[in-house]
Amino acid sequence: MLKTNELTKINRKVRFSVIIPMFNASHTIVKTLDSCLEQTLLPKEIIIVDDCSSDDSIEKVEQWREAYGGDVKVMIASLSENSGPSKARNRGWDLANGEYIAFLDADDRFLPKKLEKVGDVFVQNSNIVLLGHGYSVDDESITESAALKKVSVKALLFKNLTTTPSVIVKREIKERFDESMRYTEDHDLWLRITQRYDETYFLETVLTIIGRPVRAKGGQSDNLWAMRKGEIKMYRKYCQDNSRIFLFPFFLLYSLAKHSVKMIKGIS
């Protein structure tokens, strides 16, 4: 961990709350937390929400916080029962005080310029409500890109924006993760936010390193059929909420076709 006097200054122009849902992440959480303090633009606060871990994750976080003792506020919240990432992220969101929420998972890491780069984007484009950016798997030799593209509802209906630890949203909005969903809950939220505000953008620069491929064994995405059912639920919600239920059979077939292709290719 970096010592307090080695930390770069906190830029008060843009203040970020980093929210980390945690479940049995004792082997990875310290590196995840360290990546938040290695930022060239430090966050206002880090909020870890423990989803009823059965290992020593909480002890690791408490030891880390005690050893840190720096200017960035570190908060630990706990759920009384295992409820999934949606509820954990919502709990952290409700506790947050920064202008923007930066999501991070307990086995992923921010690259050092993550908050500085997205902070610059928000300073120059205060209209943005949701910003996604690129990510990589254990590869930090990344070529930066300044390309910033607006993302439409239509585009999101056919493809998720990015992985959750590569998304930042304005804290003040009322939308939240659907706590009844344990799969595709992120895609569902990005779609609803984009439909309401129409201010969703994507920065091509890779700023997050995820600990394993999105569909790696042991990850939330391991259960492909559960993911597919989550996507189908998202489509049903969208069609019902917009009085377009006649479109649901099309989206259902589209989702099932994608599932078949993945199964044929042997993705598991």
C-alpha positions as CSV (number, residue, x, y, z in Angstrom):
1,M,0.0,0.0,0.0
2,L,1.1,3.6,-0.7
3,K,2.0,5.7,2.3
4,T,-0.1,8.8,2.9
5,N,2.7,11.2,2.0
6,E,3.1,9.4,-1.4
7,L,-0.5,9.9,-2.4
8,T,-1.3,12.5,-5.1
9,K,-3.5,15.4,-4.2
10,I,-7.3,15.1,-4.4
11,N,-8.7,17.2,-7.2
12,R,-11.8,18.9,-5.8
13,K,-13.3,19.6,-9.2
14,V,-14.7,16.1,-9.6
15,R,-15.4,13.9,-6.6
16,F,-15.8,10.2,-7.0
17,S,-17.3,7.6,-4.7
18,V,-15.9,4.1,-5.5
19,I,-18.4,1.3,-4.7
20,I,-17.1,-2.2,-4.3
21,P,-19.5,-5.1,-3.6
22,M,-17.6,-7.9,-1.9
23,F,-18.3,-11.6,-1.4
24,N,-15.5,-14.0,-0.4
25,A,-12.8,-11.9,-2.0
26,S,-10.0,-12.2,0.6
27,H,-7.4,-13.2,-2.0
28,T,-8.1,-10.2,-4.3
29,I,-9.6,-7.3,-2.3
30,V,-6.4,-5.7,-1.1
31,K,-5.0,-5.3,-4.6
32,T,-8.4,-3.9,-5.6
33,L,-8.3,-1.4,-2.8
34,D,-4.7,-0.5,-3.5
35,S,-5.7,0.4,-7.1
36,C,-8.0,3.0,-5.7
37,L,-5.2,4.7,-3.8
38,E,-2.8,4.5,-6.7
39,Q,-5.0,7.0,-8.7
40,T,-3.5,10.2,-10.0
41,L,-6.9,11.7,-9.0
42,L,-7.9,10.2,-5.7
43,P,-11.5,9.3,-4.9
44,K,-13.5,11.2,-2.3
45,E,-14.4,7.9,-0.6
46,I,-14.3,4.1,-1.0
47,I,-17.4,2.2,0.0
48,I,-17.0,-1.6,0.4
49,V,-20.3,-3.5,0.9
50,D,-19.8,-7.0,2.1
51,D,-22.5,-9.4,0.8
52,C,-22.4,-11.8,3.8
53,S,-18.9,-13.2,3.1
54,S,-18.0,-16.5,4.8
55,D,-14.2,-16.1,4.5
56,D,-12.0,-13.5,6.1
57,S,-12.7,-10.7,3.6
58,I,-14.0,-8.3,6.2
59,E,-10.9,-8.8,8.4
60,K,-8.6,-8.2,5.4
61,V,-10.4,-4.9,4.6
62,E,-10.4,-3.7,8.2
63,Q,-6.6,-4.4,8.5
64,W,-6.1,-2.6,5.2
65,R,-8.1,0.4,6.4
66,E,-6.3,0.6,9.7
67,A,-2.9,0.5,8.0
68,Y,-3.9,3.2,5.5
69,G,-5.0,6.0,7.8
70,G,-5.0,8.5,4.9
71,D,-7.3,11.3,3.6
72,V,-9.6,9.1,1.5
73,K,-12.6,8.0,3.5
74,V,-13.0,4.2,3.6
75,M,-16.4,2.9,4.7
76,I,-17.4,-0.7,5.3
77,A,-21.1,-1.7,5.2
78,S,-22.5,-5.2,5.5
79,L,-25.6,-7.0,4.3
80,S,-27.3,-9.3,6.7
81,E,-27.8,-12.0,4.1
82,N,-26.3,-12.9,0.8
83,S,-28.3,-10.8,-1.7
84,G,-26.3,-10.4,-4.8
85,P,-24.4,-7.5,-6.4
86,S,-27.5,-5.4,-7.2
87,K,-28.4,-4.9,-3.6
88,A,-24.8,-4.4,-2.5
89,R,-24.2,-1.8,-5.1
90,N,-27.5,0.0,-4.3
91,R,-26.6,0.0,-0.6
92,G,-23.2,1.7,-1.4
93,W,-24.9,4.1,-3.8
94,D,-27.3,5.2,-1.1
95,L,-24.4,5.8,1.3
96,A,-22.3,7.7,-1.2
97,N,-21.5,11.5,-1.2
98,G,-19.4,12.0,-4.3
99,E,-20.9,13.6,-7.4
100,Y,-20.1,10.5,-9.4
101,I,-20.3,6.8,-8.6
102,A,-17.4,4.6,-10.0
103,F,-18.2,0.9,-9.7
104,L,-15.5,-1.6,-9.0
105,D,-15.7,-5.4,-8.3
106,A,-13.6,-7.0,-5.6
107,D,-11.4,-8.9,-8.0
108,D,-10.8,-6.1,-10.5
109,R,-8.5,-3.1,-10.5
110,F,-8.5,0.5,-11.8
111,L,-5.5,1.6,-13.9
112,P,-3.8,4.6,-12.2
113,K,-5.2,7.3,-14.5
114,K,-8.8,5.9,-14.4
115,L,-10.4,8.6,-12.3
116,E,-8.3,11.4,-13.8
117,K,-9.3,10.5,-17.3
118,V,-13.0,10.1,-16.6
119,G,-12.8,13.2,-14.4
120,D,-11.5,15.2,-17.4
121,V,-14.4,13.9,-19.5
122,F,-17.0,15.0,-16.9
123,V,-15.4,18.4,-16.5
124,Q,-15.6,19.0,-20.2
125,N,-19.0,17.3,-20.6
126,S,-21.2,18.0,-17.6
127,N,-24.2,16.8,-19.4
128,I,-23.1,13.1,-19.3
129,V,-25.1,11.0,-16.9
130,L,-23.5,7.6,-17.6
131,L,-20.0,7.0,-18.9
132,G,-18.6,3.6,-19.9
133,H,-15.0,2.9,-21.0
134,G,-12.8,0.0,-22.2
135,Y,-11.4,-2.7,-20.1
136,S,-8.8,-5.5,-20.4
137,V,-8.0,-8.8,-18.8
138,D,-4.6,-8.7,-17.0
139,D,-3.1,-6.4,-19.6
140,E,-1.8,-3.0,-18.6
141,S,0.1,-2.1,-21.8
142,I,-2.8,-0.1,-23.2
143,T,-2.8,2.5,-26.0
144,E,-5.0,5.4,-24.9
145,S,-7.8,6.8,-27.1
146,A,-9.7,10.1,-26.8
147,A,-12.6,8.8,-28.8
148,L,-15.8,9.6,-27.0
149,K,-19.0,8.3,-28.6
150,K,-22.7,8.7,-27.6
151,V,-24.6,5.5,-27.0
152,S,-28.2,5.2,-28.0
153,V,-31.0,3.1,-26.5
154,K,-31.2,1.2,-29.8
155,A,-27.5,0.2,-29.5
156,L,-27.9,-0.9,-25.9
157,L,-30.8,-3.1,-26.8
158,F,-28.5,-5.2,-28.9
159,K,-25.3,-5.0,-26.9
160,N,-24.3,-4.2,-23.3
161,L,-22.2,-1.1,-22.8
162,T,-19.3,-2.6,-21.0
163,T,-18.4,-4.5,-17.8
164,T,-19.8,-2.9,-14.6
165,P,-16.3,-1.8,-13.2
166,S,-15.9,0.3,-16.3
167,V,-19.0,2.4,-15.7
168,I,-19.4,5.7,-13.9
169,V,-22.8,7.4,-13.2
170,K,-24.0,10.6,-11.7
171,R,-24.9,9.9,-8.0
172,E,-28.0,12.1,-8.0
173,I,-30.1,10.1,-10.4
174,K,-32.9,8.0,-9.0
175,E,-32.5,4.8,-11.0
176,R,-31.0,1.9,-9.2
177,F,-30.1,-1.8,-9.9
178,D,-33.1,-4.1,-10.0
179,E,-32.5,-6.2,-6.8
180,S,-34.7,-9.0,-8.2
181,M,-32.0,-9.6,-10.9
182,R,-28.7,-11.4,-10.2
183,Y,-27.8,-11.6,-13.9
184,T,-27.8,-8.8,-16.6
185,E,-28.7,-6.4,-13.8
186,D,-26.1,-4.0,-15.1
187,H,-27.3,-4.0,-18.7
188,D,-30.9,-3.5,-17.5
189,L,-29.8,-0.4,-15.5
190,W,-27.8,1.1,-18.3
191,L,-30.7,0.7,-20.6
192,R,-33.2,2.4,-18.3
193,I,-30.8,5.3,-17.6
194,T,-30.1,5.8,-21.2
195,Q,-33.8,5.8,-22.1
196,R,-34.6,8.4,-19.5
197,Y,-31.7,10.8,-19.9
198,D,-30.2,10.1,-23.4
199,E,-26.8,11.2,-22.1
200,T,-24.8,7.9,-22.2
201,Y,-21.3,7.9,-23.7
202,F,-18.4,5.5,-24.2
203,L,-14.7,6.3,-24.0
204,E,-12.6,3.8,-25.9
205,T,-9.6,4.1,-23.5
206,V,-9.0,1.0,-21.4
207,L,-9.0,2.1,-17.7
208,T,-10.0,-1.1,-15.8
209,I,-8.3,-4.5,-15.5
210,I,-10.7,-7.3,-14.8
211,G,-9.4,-10.3,-12.9
212,R,-10.7,-12.9,-15.3
213,P,-12.5,-13.1,-18.6
214,V,-16.2,-12.0,-18.4
215,R,-17.3,-15.6,-18.9
216,A,-14.5,-17.3,-17.0
217,K,-15.2,-20.2,-14.7
218,G,-16.2,-19.1,-11.3
219,G,-17.4,-15.7,-12.4
220,Q,-21.0,-14.3,-12.2
221,S,-21.2,-14.9,-16.0
222,D,-20.3,-18.6,-15.6
223,N,-24.0,-19.6,-15.8
224,L,-24.8,-18.8,-19.4
225,W,-28.4,-19.9,-19.2
226,A,-29.0,-17.8,-16.1
227,M,-27.5,-14.8,-17.9
228,R,-29.7,-15.5,-20.8
229,K,-32.8,-15.6,-18.6
230,G,-31.7,-12.3,-17.1
231,E,-31.4,-10.7,-20.5
232,I,-34.8,-12.0,-21.5
233,K,-36.3,-10.5,-18.3
234,M,-34.6,-7.2,-19.3
235,Y,-36.2,-7.3,-22.7
236,R,-39.6,-8.1,-21.2
237,K,-39.3,-5.2,-18.8
238,Y,-38.3,-2.8,-21.6
239,C,-41.2,-3.9,-23.9
240,Q,-43.8,-3.7,-21.1
241,D,-42.6,-0.4,-19.7
242,N,-42.7,1.2,-23.2
243,S,-46.0,-0.4,-24.4
244,R,-44.1,-2.4,-27.0
245,I,-44.8,-5.9,-25.9
246,F,-45.3,-6.8,-29.6
247,L,-41.5,-6.5,-29.9
248,F,-40.8,-9.0,-27.2
249,P,-41.0,-12.2,-29.4
250,F,-38.3,-10.6,-31.6
251,F,-36.0,-9.9,-28.7
252,L,-36.7,-13.3,-27.3
253,L,-35.6,-15.0,-30.5
254,Y,-32.6,-12.7,-30.7
255,S,-31.5,-13.6,-27.2
256,L,-32.0,-17.4,-27.8
257,A,-30.1,-17.2,-31.1
258,K,-27.1,-15.6,-29.3
259,H,-27.3,-18.3,-26.6
260,S,-27.2,-21.0,-29.3
261,V,-24.2,-19.5,-31.0
262,K,-22.3,-19.3,-27.8
263,M,-23.1,-22.9,-27.0
264,I,-22.0,-24.1,-30.4
265,K,-18.8,-22.2,-30.0
266,G,-18.2,-23.9,-26.7
267,I,-18.2,-20.8,-24.6
268,S,-18.8,-21.8,-21.0
